[in-house]
Amino acid sequence: MGEPPVDVLMDETRDNANIRKSARHVPEGEDPLADDDAFGDEGQPDRPMGRS
């Protein structure tokens, strides 16, 4: 069976449900509507691939 097709998942009639579900991917204490400069690692240089 597998996942439903993307065009079904992203249908406009499912927007509100998709937005509500997206909250589980936002770390605690992070406001998804806040300016990106207030959190995250945008100011950090990217790590070389394969290194931690």
CHARMM internal coordinates of N, CA and C (Angstrom, degrees):
IC EDIT
DIST 1 N 1 CA 1.4396
DIST 1 CA 1 C 1.5354
ANGL 1 N 1 CA 1 C 109.62
DIST 1 C 2 N 1.3135
ANGL 1 CA 1 C 2 N 120.63
DIHE 1 N 1 CA 1 C 2 N -80.75
DIST 2 N 2 CA 1.4632
ANGL 1 C 2 N 2 CA 121.82
DIHE 1 CA 1 C 2 N 2 CA 177.16
DIST 2 CA 2 C 1.5170
ANGL 2 N 2 CA 2 C 113.14
DIHE 1 C 2 N 2 CA 2 C 92.55
DIST 2 C 3 N 1.3250
ANGL 2 CA 2 C 3 N 114.18
DIHE 2 N 2 CA 2 C 3 N -167.94
DIST 3 N 3 CA 1.4617
ANGL 2 C 3 N 3 CA 122.34
DIHE 2 CA 2 C 3 N 3 CA -177.78
DIST 3 CA 3 C 1.5282
ANGL 3 N 3 CA 3 C 111.20
DIHE 2 C 3 N 3 CA 3 C -76.22
DIST 3 C 4 N 1.3511
ANGL 3 CA 3 C 4 N 116.21
DIHE 3 N 3 CA 3 C 4 N 151.85
DIST 4 N 4 CA 1.4703
ANGL 3 C 4 N 4 CA 118.98
DIHE 3 CA 3 C 4 N 4 CA 173.96
DIST 4 CA 4 C 1.5334
ANGL 4 N 4 CA 4 C 110.22
DIHE 3 C 4 N 4 CA 4 C -67.24
DIST 4 C 5 N 1.3227
ANGL 4 CA 4 C 5 N 118.18
DIHE 4 N 4 CA 4 C 5 N 156.78
DIST 5 N 5 CA 1.4572
ANGL 4 C 5 N 5 CA 121.17
DIHE 4 CA 4 C 5 N 5 CA 178.93
DIST 5 CA 5 C 1.5326
ANGL 5 N 5 CA 5 C 111.65
DIHE 4 C 5 N 5 CA 5 C -61.09
DIST 5 C 6 N 1.3210
ANGL 5 CA 5 C 6 N 116.93
DIHE 5 N 5 CA 5 C 6 N 149.21
DIST 6 N 6 CA 1.4627
ANGL 5 C 6 N 6 CA 122.08
DIHE 5 CA 5 C 6 N 6 CA -177.07
DIST 6 CA 6 C 1.5268
ANGL 6 N 6 CA 6 C 111.33
DIHE 5 C 6 N 6 CA 6 C -61.27
DIST 6 C 7 N 1.3169
ANGL 6 CA 6 C 7 N 118.55
DIHE 6 N 6 CA 6 C 7 N -38.19
DIST 7 N 7 CA 1.4639
ANGL 6 C 7 N 7 CA 119.09
DIHE 6 CA 6 C 7 N 7 CA -178.83
DIST 7 CA 7 C 1.5258
ANGL 7 N 7 CA 7 C 111.19
DIHE 6 C 7 N 7 CA 7 C -64.15
DIST 7 C 8 N 1.3101
ANGL 7 CA 7 C 8 N 117.68
DIHE 7 N 7 CA 7 C 8 N -28.22
DIST 8 N 8 CA 1.4601
ANGL 7 C 8 N 8 CA 121.01
DIHE 7 CA 7 C 8 N 8 CA 175.87
DIST 8 CA 8 C 1.5326
ANGL 8 N 8 CA 8 C 109.66
DIHE 7 C 8 N 8 CA 8 C -74.79
DIST 8 C 9 N 1.3317
ANGL 8 CA 8 C 9 N 116.91
DIHE 8 N 8 CA 8 C 9 N -44.87
DIST 9 N 9 CA 1.4663
ANGL 8 C 9 N 9 CA 121.08
DIHE 8 CA 8 C 9 N 9 CA -179.10
DIST 9 CA 9 C 1.5212
ANGL 9 N 9 CA 9 C 112.47
DIHE 8 C 9 N 9 CA 9 C -64.04
DIST 9 C 10 N 1.3154
ANGL 9 CA 9 C 10 N 118.10
DIHE 9 N 9 CA 9 C 10 N -34.14
DIST 10 N 10 CA 1.4539
ANGL 9 C 10 N 10 CA 122.01
DIHE 9 CA 9 C 10 N 10 CA -175.25
DIST 10 CA 10 C 1.5279
ANGL 10 N 10 CA 10 C 113.41
DIHE 9 C 10 N 10 CA 10 C -98.45
DIST 10 C 11 N 1.3148
ANGL 10 CA 10 C 11 N 118.12
DIHE 10 N 10 CA 10 C 11 N 13.11
DIST 11 N 11 CA 1.4546
ANGL 10 C 11 N 11 CA 121.62
DIHE 10 CA 10 C 11 N 11 CA 178.45
DIST 11 CA 11 C 1.5324
ANGL 11 N 11 CA 11 C 109.80
DIHE 10 C 11 N 11 CA 11 C -60.17
DIST 11 C 12 N 1.3255
ANGL 11 CA 11 C 12 N 116.82
DIHE 11 N 11 CA 11 C 12 N 141.65
DIST 12 N 12 CA 1.4663
ANGL 11 C 12 N 12 CA 122.02
DIHE 11 CA 11 C 12 N 12 CA -177.33
DIST 12 CA 12 C 1.5247
ANGL 12 N 12 CA 12 C 112.97
DIHE 11 C 12 N 12 CA 12 C -57.17
DIST 12 C 13 N 1.3055
ANGL 12 CA 12 C 13 N 117.94
DIHE 12 N 12 CA 12 C 13 N -28.39
DIST 13 N 13 CA 1.4649
ANGL 12 C 13 N 13 CA 120.10
DIHE 12 CA 12 C 13 N 13 CA -178.80
DIST 13 CA 13 C 1.5275
ANGL 13 N 13 CA 13 C 111.32
DIHE 12 C 13 N 13 CA 13 C -70.65
DIST 13 C 14 N 1.3391
ANGL 13 CA 13 C 14 N 118.18
DIHE 13 N 13 CA 13 C 14 N -13.37
DIST 14 N 14 CA 1.4679
ANGL 13 C 14 N 14 CA 122.60
DIHE 13 CA 13 C 14 N 14 CA -179.69
DIST 14 CA 14 C 1.5248
ANGL 14 N 14 CA 14 C 112.64
DIHE 13 C 14 N 14 CA 14 C -102.78
DIST 14 C 15 N 1.3528
ANGL 14 CA 14 C 15 N 118.28
DIHE 14 N 14 CA 14 C 15 N 6.84
DIST 15 N 15 CA 1.4617
ANGL 14 C 15 N 15 CA 121.60
DIHE 14 CA 14 C 15 N 15 CA -175.63
DIST 15 CA 15 C 1.5232
ANGL 15 N 15 CA 15 C 113.12
DIHE 14 C 15 N 15 CA 15 C -54.87
DIST 15 C 16 N 1.3156
ANGL 15 CA 15 C 16 N 118.18
DIHE 15 N 15 CA 15 C 16 N -50.17
DIST 16 N 16 CA 1.4658
ANGL 15 C 16 N 16 CA 120.42
DIHE 15 CA 15 C 16 N 16 CA -177.37
DIST 16 CA 16 C 1.5294
ANGL 16 N 16 CA 16 C 111.55
DIHE 15 C 16 N 16 CA 16 C -61.96
DIST 16 C 17 N 1.3031
ANGL 16 CA 16 C 17 N 117.54
DIHE 16 N 16 CA 16 C 17 N -42.22
DIST 17 N 17 CA 1.4641
ANGL 16 C 17 N 17 CA 120.93
DIHE 16 CA 16 C 17 N 17 CA 178.71
DIST 17 CA 17 C 1.5243
ANGL 17 N 17 CA 17 C 110.58
DIHE 16 C 17 N 17 CA 17 C -65.44
DIST 17 C 18 N 1.3256
ANGL 17 CA 17 C 18 N 117.72
DIHE 17 N 17 CA 17 C 18 N -40.87
DIST 18 N 18 CA 1.4628
ANGL 17 C 18 N 18 CA 120.86
DIHE 17 CA 17 C 18 N 18 CA 179.09
DIST 18 CA 18 C 1.5179
ANGL 18 N 18 CA 18 C 111.38
DIHE 17 C 18 N 18 CA 18 C -65.29
DIST 18 C 19 N 1.3198
ANGL 18 CA 18 C 19 N 117.91
DIHE 18 N 18 CA 18 C 19 N -38.78
DIST 19 N 19 CA 1.4637
ANGL 18 C 19 N 19 CA 121.38
DIHE 18 CA 18 C 19 N 19 CA 178.32
DIST 19 CA 19 C 1.5214
ANGL 19 N 19 CA 19 C 110.06
DIHE 18 C 19 N 19 CA 19 C -65.39
DIST 19 C 20 N 1.3267
ANGL 19 CA 19 C 20 N 117.63
DIHE 19 N 19 CA 19 C 20 N -43.66
DIST 20 N 20 CA 1.4699
ANGL 19 C 20 N 20 CA 120.48
DIHE 19 CA 19 C 20 N 20 CA 178.64
DIST 20 CA 20 C 1.5306
ANGL 20 N 20 CA 20 C 110.55
DIHE 19 C 20 N 20 CA 20 C -62.06
DIST 20 C 21 N 1.3193
ANGL 20 CA 20 C 21 N 117.64
DIHE 20 N 20 CA 20 C 21 N -41.86
DIST 21 N 21 CA 1.4613
ANGL 20 C 21 N 21 CA 121.56
DIHE 20 CA 20 C 21 N 21 CA -179.18
DIST 21 CA 21 C 1.5296
ANGL 21 N 21 CA 21 C 112.00
DIHE 20 C 21 N 21 CA 21 C -68.07
DIST 21 C 22 N 1.3195
ANGL 21 CA 21 C 22 N 117.47
DIHE 21 N 21 CA 21 C 22 N -28.64
DIST 22 N 22 CA 1.4605
ANGL 21 C 22 N 22 CA 120.38
DIHE 21 CA 21 C 22 N 22 CA -177.53
DIST 22 CA 22 C 1.5212
ANGL 22 N 22 CA 22 C 112.00
DIHE 21 C 22 N 22 CA 22 C -67.22
DIST 22 C 23 N 1.3211
ANGL 22 CA 22 C 23 N 118.43
DIHE 22 N 22 CA 22 C 23 N -19.95
DIST 23 N 23 CA 1.4647
ANGL 22 C 23 N 23 CA 121.92
DIHE 22 CA 22 C 23 N 23 CA -179.06
DIST 23 CA 23 C 1.5268
ANGL 23 N 23 CA 23 C 111.65
DIHE 22 C 23 N 23 CA 23 C -61.34
DIST 23 C 24 N 1.3286
ANGL 23 CA 23 C 24 N 118.97
DIHE 23 N 23 CA 23 C 24 N -27.22
DIST 24 N 24 CA 1.4638
ANGL 23 C 24 N 24 CA 119.96
DIHE 23 CA 23 C 24 N 24 CA -178.88
DIST 24 CA 24 C 1.5272
ANGL 24 N 24 CA 24 C 112.35
DIHE 23 C 24 N 24 CA 24 C -73.07
DIST 24 C 25 N 1.3409
ANGL 24 CA 24 C 25 N 117.37
DIHE 24 N 24 CA 24 C 25 N -9.62
DIST 25 N 25 CA 1.4586
ANGL 24 C 25 N 25 CA 120.87
DIHE 24 CA 24 C 25 N 25 CA 178.31
DIST 25 CA 25 C 1.5268
ANGL 25 N 25 CA 25 C 112.57
DIHE 24 C 25 N 25 CA 25 C -98.12
DIST 25 C 26 N 1.3397
ANGL 25 CA 25 C 26 N 117.21
DIHE 25 N 25 CA 25 C 26 N 0.14
DIST 26 N 26 CA 1.4619
ANGL 25 C 26 N 26 CA 121.96
DIHE 25 CA 25 C 26 N 26 CA 179.99
DIST 26 CA 26 C 1.5261
ANGL 26 N 26 CA 26 C 107.94
DIHE 25 C 26 N 26 CA 26 C -96.47
DIST 26 C 27 N 1.3376
ANGL 26 CA 26 C 27 N 118.09
DIHE 26 N 26 CA 26 C 27 N 124.82
DIST 27 N 27 CA 1.4611
ANGL 26 C 27 N 27 CA 120.41
DIHE 26 CA 26 C 27 N 27 CA -179.84
DIST 27 CA 27 C 1.5366
ANGL 27 N 27 CA 27 C 112.08
DIHE 26 C 27 N 27 CA 27 C -59.89
DIST 27 C 28 N 1.3216
ANGL 27 CA 27 C 28 N 116.29
DIHE 27 N 27 CA 27 C 28 N 150.43
DIST 28 N 28 CA 1.4577
ANGL 27 C 28 N 28 CA 121.52
DIHE 27 CA 27 C 28 N 28 CA 179.89
DIST 28 CA 28 C 1.5222
ANGL 28 N 28 CA 28 C 109.88
DIHE 27 C 28 N 28 CA 28 C -60.22
DIST 28 C 29 N 1.3217
ANGL 28 CA 28 C 29 N 116.27
DIHE 28 N 28 CA 28 C 29 N 135.54
DIST 29 N 29 CA 1.4506
ANGL 28 C 29 N 29 CA 122.07
DIHE 28 CA 28 C 29 N 29 CA 179.77
DIST 29 CA 29 C 1.5154
ANGL 29 N 29 CA 29 C 113.68
DIHE 28 C 29 N 29 CA 29 C 89.23
DIST 29 C 30 N 1.3156
ANGL 29 CA 29 C 30 N 118.02
DIHE 29 N 29 CA 29 C 30 N -6.64
DIST 30 N 30 CA 1.4529
ANGL 29 C 30 N 30 CA 122.00
DIHE 29 CA 29 C 30 N 30 CA 179.91
DIST 30 CA 30 C 1.5193
ANGL 30 N 30 CA 30 C 109.16
DIHE 29 C 30 N 30 CA 30 C -99.65
DIST 30 C 31 N 1.3199
ANGL 30 CA 30 C 31 N 116.63
DIHE 30 N 30 CA 30 C 31 N 126.81
DIST 31 N 31 CA 1.4606
ANGL 30 C 31 N 31 CA 121.42
DIHE 30 CA 30 C 31 N 31 CA 179.04
DIST 31 CA 31 C 1.5286
ANGL 31 N 31 CA 31 C 108.46
DIHE 30 C 31 N 31 CA 31 C -91.81
DIST 31 C 32 N 1.3245
ANGL 31 CA 31 C 32 N 118.53
DIHE 31 N 31 CA 31 C 32 N 116.29
DIST 32 N 32 CA 1.4631
ANGL 31 C 32 N 32 CA 120.22
DIHE 31 CA 31 C 32 N 32 CA -176.47
DIST 32 CA 32 C 1.5306
ANGL 32 N 32 CA 32 C 113.02
DIHE 31 C 32 N 32 CA 32 C -64.80
DIST 32 C 33 N 1.3272
ANGL 32 CA 32 C 33 N 117.41
DIHE 32 N 32 CA 32 C 33 N -18.25
DIST 33 N 33 CA 1.4607
ANGL 32 C 33 N 33 CA 120.12
DIHE 32 CA 32 C 33 N 33 CA -179.52
DIST 33 CA 33 C 1.5199
ANGL 33 N 33 CA 33 C 112.33
DIHE 32 C 33 N 33 CA 33 C -96.16
DIST 33 C 34 N 1.3349
ANGL 33 CA 33 C 34 N 117.74
DIHE 33 N 33 CA 33 C 34 N -2.90
DIST 34 N 34 CA 1.4573
ANGL 33 C 34 N 34 CA 120.97
DIHE 33 CA 33 C 34 N 34 CA -179.13
DIST 34 CA 34 C 1.5267
ANGL 34 N 34 CA 34 C 110.70
DIHE 33 C 34 N 34 CA 34 C -76.79
DIST 34 C 35 N 1.3301
ANGL 34 CA 34 C 35 N 114.29
DIHE 34 N 34 CA 34 C 35 N 162.60
DIST 35 N 35 CA 1.4558
ANGL 34 C 35 N 35 CA 120.62
DIHE 34 CA 34 C 35 N 35 CA 176.91
DIST 35 CA 35 C 1.5287
ANGL 35 N 35 CA 35 C 109.23
DIHE 34 C 35 N 35 CA 35 C -63.08
DIST 35 C 36 N 1.3148
ANGL 35 CA 35 C 36 N 117.87
DIHE 35 N 35 CA 35 C 36 N 135.97
DIST 36 N 36 CA 1.4647
ANGL 35 C 36 N 36 CA 121.63
DIHE 35 CA 35 C 36 N 36 CA -177.77
DIST 36 CA 36 C 1.5208
ANGL 36 N 36 CA 36 C 113.25
DIHE 35 C 36 N 36 CA 36 C -61.34
DIST 36 C 37 N 1.3262
ANGL 36 CA 36 C 37 N 118.19
DIHE 36 N 36 CA 36 C 37 N -23.76
DIST 37 N 37 CA 1.4630
ANGL 36 C 37 N 37 CA 120.30
DIHE 36 CA 36 C 37 N 37 CA -179.98
DIST 37 CA 37 C 1.5223
ANGL 37 N 37 CA 37 C 112.32
DIHE 36 C 37 N 37 CA 37 C -68.01
DIST 37 C 38 N 1.3313
ANGL 37 CA 37 C 38 N 117.58
DIHE 37 N 37 CA 37 C 38 N -18.26
DIST 38 N 38 CA 1.4571
ANGL 37 C 38 N 38 CA 121.30
DIHE 37 CA 37 C 38 N 38 CA -176.75
DIST 38 CA 38 C 1.5289
ANGL 38 N 38 CA 38 C 112.51
DIHE 37 C 38 N 38 CA 38 C -79.51
DIST 38 C 39 N 1.3195
ANGL 38 CA 38 C 39 N 118.67
DIHE 38 N 38 CA 38 C 39 N -14.19
DIST 39 N 39 CA 1.4552
ANGL 38 C 39 N 39 CA 121.56
DIHE 38 CA 38 C 39 N 39 CA -178.49
DIST 39 CA 39 C 1.5163
ANGL 39 N 39 CA 39 C 109.31
DIHE 38 C 39 N 39 CA 39 C -154.59
DIST 39 C 40 N 1.2880
ANGL 39 CA 39 C 40 N 116.61
DIHE 39 N 39 CA 39 C 40 N 171.02
DIST 40 N 40 CA 1.4557
ANGL 39 C 40 N 40 CA 120.88
DIHE 39 CA 39 C 40 N 40 CA 176.67
DIST 40 CA 40 C 1.5164
ANGL 40 N 40 CA 40 C 112.10
DIHE 39 C 40 N 40 CA 40 C 93.45
DIST 40 C 41 N 1.3177
ANGL 40 CA 40 C 41 N 116.42
DIHE 40 N 40 CA 40 C 41 N -170.92
DIST 41 N 41 CA 1.4543
ANGL 40 C 41 N 41 CA 121.18
DIHE 40 CA 40 C 41 N 41 CA -176.39
DIST 41 CA 41 C 1.5277
ANGL 41 N 41 CA 41 C 111.62
DIHE 40 C 41 N 41 CA 41 C -120.81
DIST 41 C 42 N 1.3276
ANGL 41 CA 41 C 42 N 116.58
DIHE 41 N 41 CA 41 C 42 N 32.37
DIST 42 N 42 CA 1.4553
ANGL 41 C 42 N 42 CA 120.00
DIHE 41 CA 41 C 42 N 42 CA -178.11
DIST 42 CA 42 C 1.5236
ANGL 42 N 42 CA 42 C 112.18
DIHE 41 C 42 N 42 CA 42 C -61.64
DIST 42 C 43 N 1.3488
ANGL 42 CA 42 C 43 N 117.52
DIHE 42 N 42 CA 42 C 43 N -28.60
DIST 43 N 43 CA 1.4557
ANGL 42 C 43 N 43 CA 121.09
DIHE 42 CA 42 C 43 N 43 CA -178.33
DIST 43 CA 43 C 1.5078
ANGL 43 N 43 CA 43 C 113.68
DIHE 42 C 43 N 43 CA 43 C -85.00
DIST 43 C 44 N 1.3220
ANGL 43 CA 43 C 44 N 118.15
DIHE 43 N 43 CA 43 C 44 N -4.85
DIST 44 N 44 CA 1.4606
ANGL 43 C 44 N 44 CA 122.45
DIHE 43 CA 43 C 44 N 44 CA -177.44
DIST 44 CA 44 C 1.5207
ANGL 44 N 44 CA 44 C 110.27
DIHE 43 C 44 N 44 CA 44 C -92.34
DIST 44 C 45 N 1.3396
ANGL 44 CA 44 C 45 N 117.66
DIHE 44 N 44 CA 44 C 45 N 142.09
DIST 45 N 45 CA 1.4722
ANGL 44 C 45 N 45 CA 118.76
DIHE 44 CA 44 C 45 N 45 CA 176.35
DIST 45 CA 45 C 1.5357
ANGL 45 N 45 CA 45 C 110.18
DIHE 44 C 45 N 45 CA 45 C -68.41
DIST 45 C 46 N 1.3094
ANGL 45 CA 45 C 46 N 115.75
DIHE 45 N 45 CA 45 C 46 N 148.70
DIST 46 N 46 CA 1.4651
ANGL 45 C 46 N 46 CA 120.08
DIHE 45 CA 45 C 46 N 46 CA 178.10
DIST 46 CA 46 C 1.5213
ANGL 46 N 46 CA 46 C 110.00
DIHE 45 C 46 N 46 CA 46 C -67.50
DIST 46 C 47 N 1.3462
ANGL 46 CA 46 C 47 N 114.84
DIHE 46 N 46 CA 46 C 47 N 140.79
DIST 47 N 47 CA 1.4654
ANGL 46 C 47 N 47 CA 119.80
DIHE 46 CA 46 C 47 N 47 CA 176.56
DIST 47 CA 47 C 1.5209
ANGL 47 N 47 CA 47 C 109.54
DIHE 46 C 47 N 47 CA 47 C -78.46
DIST 47 C 48 N 1.3158
ANGL 47 CA 47 C 48 N 118.03
DIHE 47 N 47 CA 47 C 48 N 143.37
DIST 48 N 48 CA 1.4590
ANGL 47 C 48 N 48 CA 119.85
DIHE 47 CA 47 C 48 N 48 CA 175.19
DIST 48 CA 48 C 1.5314
ANGL 48 N 48 CA 48 C 110.20
DIHE 47 C 48 N 48 CA 48 C -57.92
DIST 48 C 49 N 1.3103
ANGL 48 CA 48 C 49 N 116.79
DIHE 48 N 48 CA 48 C 49 N 145.85
DIST 49 N 49 CA 1.4640
ANGL 48 C 49 N 49 CA 120.67
DIHE 48 CA 48 C 49 N 49 CA -179.53
DIST 49 CA 49 C 1.5262
ANGL 49 N 49 CA 49 C 110.19
DIHE 48 C 49 N 49 CA 49 C -60.61
DIST 49 C 50 N 1.3091
ANGL 49 CA 49 C 50 N 115.72
DIHE 49 N 49 CA 49 C 50 N 138.64
DIST 50 N 50 CA 1.4556
ANGL 49 C 50 N 50 CA 121.81
DIHE 49 CA 49 C 50 N 50 CA 176.92
DIST 50 CA 50 C 1.5193
ANGL 50 N 50 CA 50 C 114.02
DIHE 49 C 50 N 50 CA 50 C 84.39
DIST 50 C 51 N 1.3290
ANGL 50 CA 50 C 51 N 117.36
DIHE 50 N 50 CA 50 C 51 N 3.75
DIST 51 N 51 CA 1.4671
ANGL 50 C 51 N 51 CA 120.50
DIHE 50 CA 50 C 51 N 51 CA 179.14
DIST 51 CA 51 C 1.5104
ANGL 51 N 51 CA 51 C 109.64
DIHE 50 C 51 N 51 CA 51 C -120.84
DIST 51 C 52 N 1.3264
ANGL 51 CA 51 C 52 N 116.84
DIHE 51 N 51 CA 51 C 52 N 147.07
DIST 52 N 52 CA 1.4528
ANGL 51 C 52 N 52 CA 120.37
DIHE 51 CA 51 C 52 N 52 CA 179.90
DIST 52 CA 52 C 1.5067
ANGL 52 N 52 CA 52 C 111.69
DIHE 51 C 52 N 52 CA 52 C -110.63
END
COOR INIT
IC SEED 1 N 1 CA 1 C
IC BUILD
